[in-house]
Amino acid sequence: QTLKPDFFLVGEVLGGDYNMTMNDEMCHSVTNYECYKGLYSSFNSLNMFEIVHSLLRQFGPEQWALYRGKHPLSFVDNHDVERIATQLEDKEHLPLIYALMYAMPGIPGIYYGSEWGIEGKKEKGSDNSLRPRIRPEALVENELTQYIGRLSKIRKAAPALKYGNYIQLAIEPNVLVFEREGEGDRIIAAVNIGDEERVMHFNARAGMG
């Protein structure tokens, strides 16, 4: 059977080795639940080392990195988990967790309604609150939707964010700085989830070939 040139198949995988499903014979991409957990947990515990552990394990420079050069689906919430606006303990972190998701390796995915910051708590025996009926006229663009829109435009224009490598440059519990480089493009991303300004020292040329 002939497939359209832009045909793209994503598989929902909870755990295990994503290479078993994300390969030339099966799916182009799979849901990255490992990094999903690392994202919200790092923000809630103010410990960026957790998400870094997953990023290095999956996309780091070492030969044993599991998914370097591949593109799993990144997300901060979906149809089976609590909305990120509910999951995050500090609601001011909402823009930051989306910024990190867009900057890290993977294909960023937005669950419908979460771009407006709606909440939804997983309830015993029912996921109805996670999948509400939303009437378009009831939603008004706000700072979060505008911010996510800007992130999408930046990623679309930046080959490094779509195809680049991952090089960790500096890390503290509240701060993560990393580089993405590829396709003749280079971006350094910095995320600070603390309440204070931080001065980070790193070799900005470290990741360049």
ZIQUIVEN-V438693 format. One record per helix or strand. SS is the DSSP state (hx for helix, st for strand). FROM is the first residue (numbers start at 0). TO is the last residue. If there is no record, write none. Layout:
# ZIQUIVEN-V438693
SS/FROM/TO + SS/FROM/TO
This chain:
# ZIQUIVEN-V438693
st/9/10 + hx/17/19 + st/21/21 + st/26/26 + st/28/30 + hx/32/44 + hx/48/58 + st/72/73 + hx/83/86 + hx/90/102 + st/106/107 + hx/113/115 + st/122/122 + st/125/125 + hx/127/129 + hx/135/137 + hx/142/156 + hx/158/162 + st/166/171 + st/174/181 + st/184/191
